[in-house]
Structure formats: C-alpha cells, structure tokens
Amino acid sequence: MLPVITLVGRPNVGKSTLFNRLTRTRDALVADFPGLTRDRQYGVGRVGPGPYVIVDTGGISGGDGVESLMERQVRLAIEEADHLLFMVDAQHGLSPADQDIAQVLRRTGKPLTLVVNKIDNISQDLGSIEFHALGLGDPVAIAAAQGRGVSALLEQVFRQLPAEAGADDTADGRDTAEQGTQIAVVGRPNAGKSTLINRILGEERVVAFDSPGTTRDSVFIPFALGERRYTLIDTAGVRRRARVSDAIEKFSVIKTLQAIEACNVVILVLDARQGIGEQDATLAGHIVDSGKALVIAVNKWDGLDAELRDQIRDMISRKLTFLDFAATHFISALHGSGVGLLLDEVDAAFANAVRDLPTPLLTRLLEDAVQEHQPPLVHGHRIKLRYAHQGGRNPPIIVIHGNQTGDLPDAYRRYLINRFRKALKLAGTPLRLQFKTGSNPYEGKRNTLTARQVKHRQRLKRFVGRKR
C-alpha cells in the first residue's frame, strides 16, 4: 500500500498550503483564516522520492460543538497514518497549543517529523530554535507557500518510512477512485449532504453538524461497494449570492461548482422541511448547464404529514420542471430510509450518460419524429432534417444534419429532445442536440456557358430588342 502521511497542527499554520504544494493541486482551500479546514482531505503526493497519500486535517484548538467534531476527524486521520507531519508556525513562535498537541502525538507512538513553517523572512536556525523544547527531535524548516525546503522534508520522511509502506503503488485514494464513478453531493446549506454521505459510507467520515455552512471545502472520498468503485464529493452549501458575504463562503461556492464540473453524476439534495427555493432552482440550472447526470434526493422526508408531502411534490413539479429527466427519491439521511436506492439510480443514470447510440437507430427515430410532426415553413420553404448521429457522451449529444436548421424554432427542438429521450429511455441524464446545415456546393459559382449557349443568348437579346 502507498504510505499515508498526515498533516497535523493548530489552526492557520499552513497545513492546507503544504497539502496543495505536495499534491500540485488547489484541492484544499487556503486563506488567512483560522479553522478553515474542517474535514479530512485526501490527495496523492506528487513531490518527493515516491508516491504517497497525503491527508490534510483541521486545526486542533479545543472547544465545543463543531470544533470537537473537527478534533475527532483529526484523531481518525492520525490513526490511519504511517507518518505524521506536526506543523508549527515560526512567525508566531511556540504556543501552549503546540505543547498540548505534542503531548497527544507523543502518546500515539506514530513516527513524526516536526515541521517549522513560514520561515519566509527569517533564518532557519533562528525560526526553529525554540521548538527544540517540544522534545520531538530536530525540526525541519520550510516555507510551504514558496516551496522552500519541501523536497528535503519529503526525502527525510521517506527515509523513516517502513520498507513495506510503498509496496503497492495502486492503492492511493484519488487514482484508484478515478476508475469509478465520481458523485458530487450538492445542495443548500444544512440540507443534509454530509449526513447523507456518512449514511452511505456507514461511518462518520465528514463533519455533520446542525448548523448551516459546516462544510466549506469539497472533500473527495473514495470507497467501494462490492465490485463497484465510487468517489463521493462532499461540497459546501450554495446560497443566493446576495446572502454570501463571507469571503471564505464565496470560495466554497466556487469549489462546489468546480466539483459539479469534475464529477460524473450529481446528487441534488433538497430539504423537504424548507421547501423548494430559488437557490435550489438556480443550482439545478447549473447542473443542467454542465450536462451532468442527475439524481434528486428529497431529504428529511420522515415525520412530514401527507398534506405537506403533497405540497413538496407539487413544488418540485412546478419549480423544477426542467429536471423531468431525473429520478426523484424521498429519503431520510439521518435514519437511512430510501438511501439504499440512490447508488443504483446513480449507476443507471451514468450508464445512460455514456451509452453508445447507433447512427441507423438515431436516423430512424428522426425520420419517425419528422413524419409524425413536420418542421414549420421558413420563408415558404420546409426545413429538411436528413439524418442524425451521436456527437458525444456524458451528456449524450445527437448531431442532426439538414438545411435551414438555424431557423428551427425552440419548441420543435424540445419536441425532438423529448422524442429521442422517450424512445432511447435516457433517464437521469440531460440530452443535447446540435444542428448542422449542409453548405450548397454551387453557392457563389456561375455556370460556364458553351459557345452554342452564348450564341443562343445573344439571339434572344436581339429578338427582345426588335420586339420593343
């Protein structure tokens, strides 16, 4: 298995910055804001002597509520680590929180390296000298933001790793998950996204707290169910732009939209107790525009009376009519009712999104649709649609060739989409049509007249002249 290296430290010491440096990505949010990271973030290390799994964790600061849940996530990450990188801040110096964390890490018995970060403008020896008091060996000084000392740090870490740790280079989190289906779980704040992910996984993998905005980053979680491989992407809740004032939350919204672009299937979580709001419809519009397969999960369905359930169904049919291709499941992430069917629906939606559509079948369906309902007249001429073929997958794209297709009304385009989707049974995925108009090979060209044709034209001109 690949070695697992976990970053540990108090808030705002640069763990996420080092994580991005080692993975050569921007998967972890970085800002001058303590307590930004709250969940475990996994990545594949690209800097160093060999491959490894790097784990970013939230800062250990003590406290109640969400802080205690964050510490629980850190302790779980420490348990699964082969090596710990205990990060401290050279600019702020040694603090009582660093001493408390050092005691906790010392009791775990895990091999660790003390990393002194933020030596940008100070001497390495001067910035590291006071941290010898922790009794954790010689500290390694780095500047994660600039990459200074990072390669040397990894070389030292690999010298301390057990030989069997790097035996299998295919067991890393992200690369293995790329062979499976990536599922982004999106929705408004406090809709139950993290609770749903924990229910699917059967463990408290991400922080779930009864407070909007608990999840701030997009967290990639690979897992397997039998022979099927998946990657669940827990995302931050998306609110209306007018209500997003915190800069950190603005970055979280960006990460959520990026997660939609990166995934194969989206699970849109709706809160049955809050109803269907404008932000739900806006987020659904982003999903449709991205062309991703979609499954709708209406959460917190338990305990609602029959009248309220009918109202929610009516709101979905009225406000989310453009999602008629997606299956809707009514679930309770907290109690687990209906959750077991979601992955089967995800598999079906993704299978439809990547289906191969034969050209003869598409052309025959196009001919049947045109025969049943002819395109309208444009400038006195009928629009002709000749044949169709597949132009892409995920989402399925059907290319239709004909003449004057640019004048085809939107209503007729929707008619064709509905006909194709119904005939091909493409449930769970959007369908896109592209129209191409064949060019006239004789446009702009003039016939070259033969000598006989020239004489005939001249005779006609003389005859017309005499008649006048």
HUHUTA-V947863 format. One record per residue. N is the residue number from 1. RES is the residue in one letter. OMEGA is omega in whole degrees, -180 to 180 (none if undefined). Layout:
BEGIN
{{N;RES;OMEGA} {N;RES;OMEGA}}
END
This chain:
BEGIN
{{1;M;176} {2;L;176} {3;P;180} {4;V;180} {5;I;-176} {6;T;177} {7;L;-177} {8;V;177} {9;G;178} {10;R;-176} {11;P;170} {12;N;175} {13;V;176} {14;G;-179} {15;K;-179} {16;S;176} {17;T;178} {18;L;177} {19;F;179} {20;N;179} {21;R;-177} {22;L;-179} {23;T;-176} {24;R;178} {25;T;171} {26;R;-175} {27;D;-179} {28;A;176} {29;L;180} {30;V;176} {31;A;179} {32;D;-172} {33;F;-177} {34;P;177} {35;G;-178} {36;L;179} {37;T;-179} {38;R;-180} {39;D;172} {40;R;177} {41;Q;-177} {42;Y;176} {43;G;178} {44;V;-179} {45;G;180} {46;R;-180} {47;V;178} {48;G;-177} {49;P;-177} {50;G;-180} {51;P;180} {52;Y;175} {53;V;179} {54;I;-177} {55;V;175} {56;D;-178} {57;T;175} {58;G;180} {59;G;178} {60;I;-178} {61;S;-176} {62;G;180} {63;G;-178} {64;D;175} {65;G;-174} {66;V;179} {67;E;179} {68;S;177} {69;L;177} {70;M;179} {71;E;178} {72;R;176} {73;Q;179} {74;V;-178} {75;R;176} {76;L;178} {77;A;179} {78;I;-179} {79;E;-176} {80;E;-176} {81;A;169} {82;D;179} {83;H;-179} {84;L;171} {85;L;-179} {86;F;-174} {87;M;176} {88;V;-174} {89;D;-179} {90;A;-177} {91;Q;179} {92;H;177} {93;G;-179} {94;L;-178} {95;S;175} {96;P;178} {97;A;177} {98;D;180} {99;Q;179} {100;D;179} {101;I;179} {102;A;178} {103;Q;179} {104;V;-178} {105;L;180} {106;R;-179} {107;R;-179} {108;T;-178} {109;G;-180} {110;K;173} {111;P;-177} {112;L;176} {113;T;177} {114;L;-176} {115;V;178} {116;V;-176} {117;N;175} {118;K;174} {119;I;-174} {120;D;-172} {121;N;-179} {122;I;180} {123;S;179} {124;Q;-178} {125;D;-179} {126;L;-178} {127;G;-175} {128;S;-167} {129;I;-176} {130;E;-178} {131;F;172} {132;H;-179} {133;A;180} {134;L;179} {135;G;-178} {136;L;180} {137;G;-179} {138;D;179} {139;P;177} {140;V;-177} {141;A;179} {142;I;167} {143;A;-172} {144;A;-177} {145;A;-180} {146;Q;-179} {147;G;-177} {148;R;177} {149;G;-175} {150;V;-180} {151;S;178} {152;A;177} {153;L;-178} {154;L;177} {155;E;178} {156;Q;180} {157;V;-178} {158;F;176} {159;R;-179} {160;Q;-178} {161;L;175} {162;P;-175} {163;A;-176} {164;E;-175} {165;A;-178} {166;G;-174} {167;A;-175} {168;D;-177} {169;D;179} {170;T;-175} {171;A;180} {172;D;-173} {173;G;-171} {174;R;-176} {175;D;177} {176;T;-177} {177;A;-179} {178;E;178} {179;Q;-179} {180;G;-179} {181;T;178} {182;Q;-173} {183;I;176} {184;A;178} {185;V;-174} {186;V;179} {187;G;178} {188;R;175} {189;P;175} {190;N;177} {191;A;179} {192;G;-178} {193;K;-179} {194;S;177} {195;T;178} {196;L;180} {197;I;178} {198;N;179} {199;R;179} {200;I;-178} {201;L;-178} {202;G;178} {203;E;178} {204;E;-175} {205;R;179} {206;V;-178} {207;V;175} {208;A;-174} {209;F;-177} {210;D;179} {211;S;-180} {212;P;176} {213;G;179} {214;T;177} {215;T;-179} {216;R;-177} {217;D;174} {218;S;-175} {219;V;-179} {220;F;-175} {221;I;177} {222;P;175} {223;F;-179} {224;A;175} {225;L;-173} {226;G;178} {227;E;-177} {228;R;179} {229;R;-179} {230;Y;166} {231;T;176} {232;L;180} {233;I;176} {234;D;-174} {235;T;175} {236;A;178} {237;G;-179} {238;V;178} {239;R;176} {240;R;-175} {241;R;-178} {242;A;-178} {243;R;-179} {244;V;-180} {245;S;-179} {246;D;-179} {247;A;180} {248;I;-179} {249;E;176} {250;K;177} {251;F;179} {252;S;178} {253;V;178} {254;I;179} {255;K;178} {256;T;179} {257;L;176} {258;Q;178} {259;A;177} {260;I;180} {261;E;-174} {262;A;-171} {263;C;173} {264;N;-178} {265;V;178} {266;V;168} {267;I;179} {268;L;-177} {269;V;177} {270;L;-180} {271;D;-177} {272;A;-177} {273;R;177} {274;Q;-178} {275;G;-179} {276;I;-176} {277;G;-180} {278;E;-180} {279;Q;175} {280;D;-180} {281;A;179} {282;T;179} {283;L;177} {284;A;177} {285;G;176} {286;H;-179} {287;I;180} {288;V;179} {289;D;179} {290;S;178} {291;G;-177} {292;K;172} {293;A;-169} {294;L;171} {295;V;-179} {296;I;177} {297;A;177} {298;V;-173} {299;N;179} {300;K;-178} {301;W;-177} {302;D;176} {303;G;179} {304;L;178} {305;D;-174} {306;A;-178} {307;E;-180} {308;L;178} {309;R;177} {310;D;178} {311;Q;179} {312;I;178} {313;R;180} {314;D;178} {315;M;178} {316;I;-179} {317;S;-179} {318;R;-173} {319;K;-178} {320;L;-178} {321;T;-178} {322;F;176} {323;L;-177} {324;D;179} {325;F;-174} {326;A;176} {327;A;-180} {328;T;178} {329;H;179} {330;F;-168} {331;I;168} {332;S;-179} {333;A;-178} {334;L;-177} {335;H;174} {336;G;-178} {337;S;178} {338;G;-176} {339;V;-176} {340;G;-179} {341;L;-173} {342;L;-177} {343;L;175} {344;D;179} {345;E;177} {346;V;179} {347;D;-179} {348;A;-180} {349;A;-179} {350;F;178} {351;A;177} {352;N;-178} {353;A;-176} {354;V;-180} {355;R;171} {356;D;-178} {357;L;-177} {358;P;180} {359;T;178} {360;P;180} {361;L;-179} {362;L;179} {363;T;179} {364;R;178} {365;L;177} {366;L;179} {367;E;178} {368;D;-180} {369;A;180} {370;V;180} {371;Q;-179} {372;E;-179} {373;H;-175} {374;Q;173} {375;P;-177} {376;P;176} {377;L;176} {378;V;-178} {379;H;177} {380;G;-179} {381;H;180} {382;R;174} {383;I;-178} {384;K;176} {385;L;-167} {386;R;-178} {387;Y;-176} {388;A;175} {389;H;-179} {390;Q;-179} {391;G;180} {392;G;180} {393;R;178} {394;N;7} {395;P;175} {396;P;178} {397;I;179} {398;I;-180} {399;V;-178} {400;I;-180} {401;H;179} {402;G;176} {403;N;-178} {404;Q;-177} {405;T;178} {406;G;179} {407;D;-178} {408;L;-178} {409;P;179} {410;D;-180} {411;A;180} {412;Y;175} {413;R;178} {414;R;177} {415;Y;179} {416;L;179} {417;I;-180} {418;N;179} {419;R;179} {420;F;-177} {421;R;-179} {422;K;-177} {423;A;-178} {424;L;-179} {425;K;-179} {426;L;179} {427;A;174} {428;G;-178} {429;T;173} {430;P;179} {431;L;-179} {432;R;177} {433;L;173} {434;Q;-177} {435;F;178} {436;K;180} {437;T;179} {438;G;-180} {439;S;177} {440;N;-177} {441;P;-178} {442;Y;-179} {443;E;179} {444;G;-180} {445;K;178} {446;R;178} {447;N;174} {448;T;-176} {449;L;174} {450;T;-180} {451;A;179} {452;R;179} {453;Q;179} {454;V;178} {455;K;179} {456;H;179} {457;R;180} {458;Q;177} {459;R;179} {460;L;179} {461;K;180} {462;R;179} {463;F;-180} {464;V;-180} {465;G;179} {466;R;-178} {467;K;178} {468;R;none}}
END
